[in-house]
Amino acid sequence: MELGLYLVAAVAGGFLAVAARLPPLVGYLAAGFALGALGVPEPGGLESIAELGVVLLLFAIGLKFDARTLLRREIWLTTSVHLVLSTALGMGFLGLLAVVGPPLVADESLGALALVGFALTFSSTVFVVKVLEDRSDTTSLYGRIAVGMLVLQDVAAVAFMAVAGGEAPSPWAFALVLLVPLGWVLHRLWDRIGHGELQALFGVTVAVALGWGVFEAVGLHGQLGALVMGVLLAKHPSAPELSRSLLTFKDLMLVAFFLQIGLHGRPGLEELLLAVVVLALLPFQVAFYAVLLWAMRLRRRTAFLAGLVLANFSEFGIIVASVGATVGLLDERWVVVISLAVAISFVASSLVNRRGVELATRMVRLLPHHSTHQLHPDDRLVDVGEADAMVLGLGRIGSATYVRLRDEYGLSVVGVEHDQGRVAELRTRGFDVLRADATDVEFWGRVQRAGKVQVVVLAMPFHNANLIALARLHAAGFTGQVAAVARYDDDVAELKRHGAGAVFHLYGSAGAALADHAAGVLRHREAPSAEPPPAEA
């Protein structure tokens, strides 16, 4: 009964949020708080489903993540300095509030206020990744930086919980280095699995049993383990396919996570007001992110995009506060306050990030401009030179299109591909390739001298990616011809409706080509191989 009520509430909340042009997760959060306020019992297994959803989310992040990113200065140094600045800001803000504020703040020690400030420094991995996925910006520069900083924040939270909770990791934790050679074994096993449901089951098993299960067994946070296992498998050629196959399963389970946030106690007026007041910290945190990333020689727009997407509090803050309350460092009511602050920050961040790209564009004037030679190498302008044509996505179809345009039609062609390994391979074969994500609005903002390009070919394997790239092209003012690849009739119609001049129906055109080839073979077999012998007299 409770499960059915929770499902109905989630659907109703999601529908109302979409009707109000908000992300569905805002509706799930509202449904959770409504159910909590009404005292509806939590259905058995909801917490496990929510945790499994987060585990699969972090595993999917790992499948797209390059661990070397964490060693970049703009990630580890920015994260470290931001944690210190934000903790100090939170402690100072709460200290000032204690002078005139509610008893809950006034009665706490300086150390307790520092702990609350620390809990409010984290941004939500679940929320941020959802925003990036909705924008198709997970692989963009600011998206990669944001995810890298989230990973380091999660590590800092895990370290705190291990120390403050009095539960140091088991000595067996050192044996986790064996996961590196195990990754090689898993790659070889994966090669034999193929596609379909067995591959999805393999991914879930690795994430849950080897990631979450093993890390929890040695006293480390299981969500971190799921991320690590994803990173170990990220180099496999089928990693993108596995990530896509887990998408719907993961998203459904995350509904339980957002519902559950609203069940952390019944807030009183004091807790609710305090949760709203601490939202005043978010603009300062955005400013810290933006200034620190700008100081790392990133473009102002990149810095503000990363800062805006990170403008929320984290579920890890709830966990940190819960650990602090358990060991007597905090009043129990702080768990309720921070839970409310996290949920309200999700709503506020959803509203802000609906127009995040526009806001970042407007906010660039707040920081001085870097000259091109001063900019971070990954954030400099992209020069497409004197190219006549661009091919976006250099898989089998895209690379064949590139060769045809170059060799048969004599055009100057430049390709765009996001996979670093594929880029290196194509360059050795003489392709002119830029490493970038064509669906990333940042890429089009960095392109210069594209006025000579007459035709753009959208050859990425996913319809949504081609559709997003088409919208980015129009937004960038491109007036040439656009050709695209599509698999289904409705995809063909949608691409044409959005301005593609020519759409190649992958299956239909392949069928026509196959029929022509078969007919040609038949004609060849029926043709006489030699002149018939002369008739007898």
KOLFI-64426 format. One line per 4 residues: number of its first residue (from 1); for each residue y, z, x of C-alpha. Coordinates in Angstrom, 2 decimals. Last residue first. Layout:
N
NUM	Y/Z/X  ... .
This chain:
537
537	-26.89/-90.07/25.42  -26.93/-86.33/26.05  -23.66/-84.48/25.46  -21.59/-83.56/28.50 .
533	-21.74/-79.90/29.61  -19.03/-77.66/28.21  -16.00/-77.07/30.48  -16.00/-73.63/32.03 .
529	-15.38/-69.97/31.10  -14.83/-70.85/27.50  -12.38/-68.43/25.79  -14.09/-65.94/23.50 .
525	-14.05/-63.12/26.08  -10.35/-63.59/26.88  -9.44/-63.68/23.20  -11.26/-60.37/22.67 .
521	-9.53/-58.75/25.65  -6.15/-59.85/24.30  -6.99/-58.51/20.86  -7.86/-55.13/22.40 .
517	-4.59/-55.04/24.36  -2.53/-55.94/21.31  -4.33/-53.24/19.30  -3.69/-50.68/22.08 .
513	0.02/-51.59/22.16  0.26/-51.15/18.39  -1.52/-47.80/18.58  0.72/-46.64/21.44 .
509	3.74/-47.59/19.37  2.52/-45.53/16.42  1.47/-42.55/18.53  4.58/-42.26/20.70 .
505	7.11/-43.49/18.17  9.88/-44.74/20.48  13.27/-43.94/18.99  16.30/-46.18/19.40 .
501	19.98/-45.46/18.73  19.68/-41.66/18.63  22.55/-40.30/16.51  21.40/-37.15/14.73 .
497	19.82/-39.04/11.84  17.92/-41.19/14.32  16.45/-38.07/15.93  15.55/-36.62/12.54 .
493	13.87/-39.82/11.32  11.73/-40.11/14.44  10.78/-36.44/14.20  9.78/-36.97/10.55 .
489	7.51/-39.85/11.61  5.77/-37.86/14.32  5.39/-38.00/18.10  8.93/-38.79/19.23 .
485	10.47/-40.34/22.36  14.20/-41.03/22.61  16.81/-43.70/23.33  20.53/-42.91/23.45 .
481	23.24/-45.53/23.88  26.65/-44.75/25.31  29.46/-42.62/23.85  28.87/-39.27/25.62 .
477	31.56/-36.76/24.65  29.93/-33.59/26.06  29.24/-32.38/22.50  27.39/-35.64/21.82 .
473	25.20/-35.14/24.86  24.56/-31.47/24.05  23.40/-32.48/20.54  20.99/-35.03/22.03 .
469	19.74/-32.41/24.51  19.03/-30.06/21.60  17.08/-32.76/19.74  15.10/-33.70/22.85 .
465	14.20/-30.03/23.40  13.21/-29.65/19.74  10.92/-32.67/19.96  9.00/-31.35/22.92 .
461	7.60/-33.55/25.72  10.98/-34.50/27.22  11.68/-38.23/27.37  15.25/-38.42/26.05 .
457	16.55/-41.66/27.61  20.29/-41.92/28.25  22.05/-45.28/28.37  25.37/-46.57/29.68 .
453	26.15/-44.06/32.43  29.39/-45.09/34.16  31.41/-42.16/32.77  29.03/-39.54/34.18 .
449	31.38/-38.64/37.04  30.87/-34.89/36.57  28.09/-32.77/35.10  28.67/-28.99/35.25 .
445	29.39/-28.43/31.54  26.41/-30.60/30.70  24.16/-28.34/32.77  25.67/-25.17/31.29 .
441	24.75/-26.29/27.78  21.13/-26.10/28.86  18.86/-28.52/26.99  18.82/-30.90/29.98 .
437	17.43/-28.15/32.22  18.26/-28.97/35.82  16.78/-30.24/39.08  18.42/-33.60/39.68 .
433	16.19/-36.51/40.63  16.70/-39.82/42.45  13.08/-40.92/42.72  11.74/-42.17/46.07 .
429	8.17/-40.93/45.84  8.94/-37.86/47.99  11.70/-37.10/45.47  9.17/-37.19/42.66 .
425	6.97/-34.53/44.26  9.89/-32.20/44.99  11.19/-32.53/41.42  7.71/-31.87/39.98 .
421	7.42/-28.67/42.00  10.92/-27.55/40.92  10.23/-28.13/37.20  13.57/-28.64/35.39 .
417	13.73/-32.47/35.52  16.72/-34.81/35.24  16.38/-38.40/36.45  19.01/-40.75/37.85 .
413	18.79/-44.53/37.42  20.70/-47.47/38.93  19.53/-50.40/36.82  17.66/-53.42/38.12 .
409	15.91/-54.15/34.83  12.32/-54.39/36.04  12.42/-52.05/39.04  14.90/-49.34/38.01 .
405	14.50/-49.33/34.25  10.72/-49.65/34.53  10.43/-46.96/37.21  12.49/-44.46/35.18 .
401	10.52/-45.22/31.99  7.26/-44.58/33.85  8.72/-41.29/35.14  9.76/-40.28/31.63 .
397	6.43/-41.12/30.02  4.32/-39.34/32.63  6.68/-36.38/32.91  10.22/-36.89/34.13 .
393	12.34/-35.26/31.43  15.86/-36.56/30.80  16.16/-40.14/32.04  19.73/-41.14/32.91 .
389	20.98/-44.73/33.14  23.77/-46.68/34.87  24.05/-44.21/37.75  27.15/-44.36/39.97 .
385	27.00/-40.74/41.09  25.35/-38.20/38.84  27.43/-35.45/40.48  26.48/-31.94/39.38 .
381	29.24/-29.36/39.72  28.33/-26.16/41.47  26.39/-23.28/39.92  23.14/-23.34/41.88 .
377	25.00/-23.52/45.20  27.12/-20.45/44.31  30.76/-21.50/44.25  33.13/-21.36/47.22 .
373	32.98/-25.12/47.93  33.95/-25.84/44.31  37.03/-23.58/44.30  36.62/-20.36/42.35 .
369	39.02/-19.77/39.43  40.55/-16.35/38.82  39.19/-14.25/35.93  40.52/-13.69/32.39 .
365	40.97/-17.45/31.86  37.19/-17.77/31.57  37.25/-15.86/28.27  37.69/-18.91/26.05 .
361	34.59/-20.70/27.32  32.57/-17.47/27.15  33.64/-17.02/23.52  32.60/-20.57/22.60 .
357	29.18/-20.16/24.22  28.69/-16.75/22.62  29.52/-17.87/19.10  26.31/-16.62/17.46 .
353	26.21/-14.32/20.47  28.90/-12.02/19.08  27.30/-11.60/15.65  23.88/-10.99/17.13 .
349	25.39/-8.56/19.64  26.92/-6.50/16.84  23.63/-6.38/14.90  21.63/-5.54/18.01 .
345	24.23/-2.92/18.97  23.71/-1.28/15.57  19.96/-0.96/16.25  20.42/0.41/19.77 .
341	23.14/2.85/18.66  20.91/4.11/15.84  18.02/4.73/18.23  20.48/6.34/20.68 .
337	21.69/8.78/18.04  18.16/9.57/16.80  16.91/10.28/20.33  20.07/12.33/20.92 .
333	19.00/14.59/18.04  16.20/16.00/20.18  18.75/17.78/22.41  18.44/16.68/26.01 .
329	16.98/17.82/29.34  14.17/19.82/27.74  11.17/17.89/29.12  10.49/16.19/25.77 .
325	14.19/15.50/25.13  14.55/13.66/28.44  11.38/11.64/27.76  12.71/10.71/24.32 .
321	16.09/9.78/25.79  14.42/7.47/28.33  12.26/5.94/25.58  15.26/5.32/23.32 .
317	17.16/3.79/26.25  14.14/1.57/26.88  14.71/0.17/23.39  17.88/-1.22/24.90 .
313	21.58/-1.31/24.20  23.46/-4.53/23.69  25.90/-6.85/25.46  23.39/-8.58/27.77 .
309	23.98/-11.98/26.11  27.71/-11.48/26.51  27.55/-10.62/30.21  25.31/-13.58/31.04 .
305	27.63/-15.98/29.21  30.65/-14.33/30.87  29.28/-14.86/34.38  28.22/-18.45/33.70 .
301	31.68/-19.27/32.32  33.41/-17.71/35.31  31.34/-19.74/37.73  29.10/-17.72/40.04 .
297	30.45/-16.68/43.41  28.73/-13.26/43.54  32.13/-11.74/42.65  31.89/-13.65/39.36 .
293	28.56/-11.94/38.77  30.15/-8.53/39.36  33.19/-9.32/37.20  31.10/-10.62/34.30 .
289	28.55/-7.82/34.32  31.19/-5.09/34.57  33.27/-6.70/31.80  30.24/-6.91/29.51 .
285	29.58/-3.22/30.22  33.17/-2.39/29.36  32.90/-4.27/26.07  29.67/-2.35/25.29 .
281	30.97/1.20/25.85  32.86/1.25/22.53  29.42/1.11/20.89  29.29/4.84/21.74 .
277	31.49/5.53/18.68  29.07/3.94/16.21  26.17/6.09/17.42  28.40/9.18/17.27 .
273	29.33/8.43/13.67  25.67/8.02/12.68  24.55/11.18/14.48  27.30/13.25/12.84 .
269	26.61/11.80/9.37  22.91/12.67/9.54  20.23/10.38/10.83  16.66/10.38/9.51 .
265	14.23/10.08/12.40  13.21/7.21/14.62  11.98/4.90/11.83  14.62/2.19/12.10 .
261	13.31/1.04/15.48  9.90/0.53/13.85  11.00/-2.47/11.81  12.21/-4.23/14.95 .
257	8.88/-3.68/16.72  6.83/-4.63/13.64  8.70/-7.95/13.47  7.72/-8.40/17.11 .
253	4.13/-8.93/15.97  5.09/-12.06/14.03  7.05/-13.43/16.99  4.13/-12.94/19.39 .
249	1.60/-14.75/17.20  4.08/-17.58/16.59  4.81/-18.07/20.31  1.37/-17.48/21.85 .
245	0.46/-21.20/21.85  3.85/-22.07/23.33  3.38/-19.73/26.30  -0.12/-21.12/26.85 .
241	1.23/-24.67/26.95  3.97/-23.71/29.40  1.37/-22.02/31.68  -1.04/-25.00/31.63 .
237	-0.06/-26.23/35.12  -0.70/-22.75/36.60  2.24/-21.44/38.63  3.17/-18.76/36.07 .
233	-0.19/-16.96/36.22  0.89/-14.18/38.59  4.27/-13.94/36.81  2.53/-13.42/33.46 .
229	0.36/-10.70/34.96  3.46/-8.92/36.27  5.17/-9.07/32.87  2.13/-7.59/31.15 .
225	2.02/-4.83/33.75  5.67/-3.94/33.16  4.83/-3.55/29.48  1.99/-1.20/30.44 .
221	4.28/1.32/32.12  2.61/2.87/35.13  0.22/5.84/35.19  -2.86/4.17/36.69 .
217	-4.56/3.56/33.32  -1.30/2.32/31.76  -1.12/-0.40/34.42  -4.74/-1.43/33.80 .
213	-4.39/-1.64/30.02  -1.00/-3.41/29.75  -1.66/-6.11/32.29  -5.40/-6.54/32.72 .
209	-6.51/-5.79/29.14  -3.42/-6.74/27.14  -1.83/-9.62/29.03  -5.06/-11.04/30.49 .
205	-6.85/-10.76/27.14  -3.96/-12.33/25.22  -3.87/-15.25/27.66  -7.65/-15.84/27.50 .
201	-7.54/-15.74/23.71  -4.82/-18.42/23.75  -6.93/-20.56/26.11  -9.99/-20.08/23.92 .
197	-7.96/-21.12/20.85  -7.23/-24.60/22.13  -7.17/-25.98/25.65  -9.42/-26.08/28.69 .
193	-11.24/-23.00/29.93  -12.47/-24.32/33.27  -9.07/-24.43/35.01  -8.34/-20.97/33.59 .
189	-11.21/-19.54/35.60  -9.76/-21.01/38.80  -6.32/-19.58/37.98  -7.85/-16.21/37.12 .
185	-9.55/-16.08/40.52  -6.24/-16.82/42.27  -4.55/-14.08/40.23  -7.27/-11.68/41.33 .
181	-6.05/-12.23/44.88  -2.64/-10.86/43.79  -4.05/-8.25/41.40  -5.53/-6.47/44.41 .
177	-2.04/-5.12/45.10  -2.70/-2.95/42.04  -4.84/-0.71/44.26  -1.73/1.26/45.15 .
173	-1.63/2.48/41.54  -4.95/4.24/42.22  -2.92/7.11/43.65  -2.01/7.76/40.00 .
169	1.61/7.33/39.00  3.65/10.53/38.80  3.69/12.24/35.46  6.42/14.87/35.54 .
165	8.24/13.07/32.78  11.42/13.02/34.81  9.85/11.27/37.81  7.59/8.72/36.09 .
161	10.12/8.18/33.32  12.88/7.53/35.84  10.77/4.99/37.76  9.87/3.20/34.52 .
157	13.56/2.99/33.59  14.47/1.59/37.03  11.66/-1.01/36.75  12.94/-1.99/33.30 .
153	16.43/-2.44/34.73  14.97/-4.65/37.47  13.25/-6.83/34.86  16.42/-7.01/32.77 .
149	18.39/-8.16/35.81  15.93/-11.00/36.36  16.06/-11.95/32.68  19.87/-12.17/32.78 .
145	19.85/-14.21/36.01  17.29/-16.65/34.61  19.32/-17.04/31.41  22.60/-17.52/33.34 .
141	20.98/-20.31/35.35  19.28/-21.91/32.37  15.50/-21.52/32.02  15.62/-19.27/28.95 .
137	18.50/-21.27/27.45  16.70/-22.86/24.48  19.42/-21.22/22.32  16.86/-19.45/20.12 .
133	14.84/-18.65/23.24  17.86/-17.09/24.95  18.62/-14.93/21.90  14.99/-13.82/21.64 .
129	14.94/-13.08/25.38  18.01/-10.88/25.00  16.58/-8.93/22.05  13.20/-8.15/23.59 .
125	14.62/-7.31/27.03  17.18/-4.96/25.51  20.03/-4.05/27.81  20.00/-0.80/29.77 .
121	23.09/1.26/30.63  22.90/3.46/27.52  20.03/5.61/28.80  22.02/6.30/32.00 .
117	25.01/7.52/29.99  22.69/9.77/28.00  21.30/11.13/31.28  24.80/11.69/32.64 .
113	25.68/13.59/29.45  22.63/15.80/29.99  23.66/16.46/33.59  27.16/17.44/32.50 .
109	25.67/19.97/30.10  25.55/19.45/26.35  27.29/21.65/23.77  30.39/19.45/23.45 .
105	28.39/16.31/22.72  26.28/17.64/19.82  29.24/19.80/18.81  31.23/16.72/17.73 .
101	34.23/15.39/19.62  37.60/16.56/20.86  36.82/17.74/24.39  33.26/16.42/24.28 .
97	34.57/12.87/23.74  36.20/12.97/27.16  32.86/13.97/28.70  31.08/11.32/26.62 .
93	33.34/8.64/28.08  32.96/10.00/31.61  29.17/10.10/31.40  29.03/6.61/29.92 .
89	31.38/5.20/32.56  29.45/6.85/35.40  26.17/5.49/34.03  27.73/2.05/33.58 .
85	29.09/1.96/37.13  25.82/3.09/38.74  23.60/0.80/36.68  26.01/-2.12/37.22 .
81	25.95/-1.65/41.00  22.15/-1.82/41.09  21.86/-4.74/38.66  24.54/-6.79/40.44 .
77	22.88/-6.17/43.82  19.39/-7.07/42.62  20.41/-10.15/40.64  23.32/-11.84/42.42 .
73	21.65/-11.01/45.72  18.54/-13.03/45.00  15.30/-11.20/45.68  14.49/-10.93/41.98 .
69	14.51/-14.73/41.66  11.51/-14.90/44.01  9.40/-13.70/41.07  9.81/-17.08/39.34 .
65	9.52/-16.53/35.60  8.22/-18.82/32.88  4.75/-17.24/32.51  6.37/-13.85/33.12 .
61	8.51/-14.22/30.02  5.35/-14.98/28.00  3.75/-11.79/29.33  6.91/-9.88/28.39 .
57	6.71/-11.20/24.83  2.96/-10.56/24.63  3.45/-6.91/25.63  6.38/-6.56/23.20 .
53	4.22/-7.83/20.33  1.35/-5.56/21.37  3.70/-2.58/21.28  4.83/-3.45/17.76 .
49	1.24/-3.93/16.59  0.25/-0.58/18.08  3.20/1.17/16.43  2.38/-0.38/13.06 .
45	-1.28/0.68/13.33  -1.30/2.99/10.37  1.45/2.31/7.89  4.62/4.40/8.30 .
41	5.17/6.53/5.22  8.21/5.55/3.08  10.82/8.29/3.49  13.56/6.35/1.70 .
37	15.79/6.57/4.78  12.98/5.27/6.96  12.32/2.34/4.66  16.03/1.46/4.62 .
33	16.26/1.85/8.39  13.30/-0.47/8.91  14.61/-3.04/6.43  17.98/-3.10/8.23 .
29	16.22/-3.73/11.55  14.13/-6.52/10.01  17.27/-8.07/8.53  18.98/-8.08/11.93 .
25	15.79/-9.65/13.32  16.31/-12.60/10.96  19.33/-13.81/12.98  22.54/-13.82/10.90 .
21	23.86/-16.61/8.71  24.29/-14.27/5.71  21.44/-16.10/3.96  19.43/-15.72/7.18 .
17	20.02/-11.95/7.08  19.09/-11.78/3.38  15.84/-13.65/4.03  14.95/-11.44/7.01 .
13	15.54/-8.29/4.99  13.47/-9.55/2.05  10.63/-10.68/4.33  10.65/-7.37/6.22 .
9	10.81/-5.31/3.00  7.88/-7.25/1.51  5.83/-6.74/4.68  6.68/-3.02/4.80 .
5	5.69/-2.59/1.15  2.38/-4.38/1.76  1.64/-2.13/4.73  2.47/1.00/2.73 .
1	0.00/0.00/0.00 .
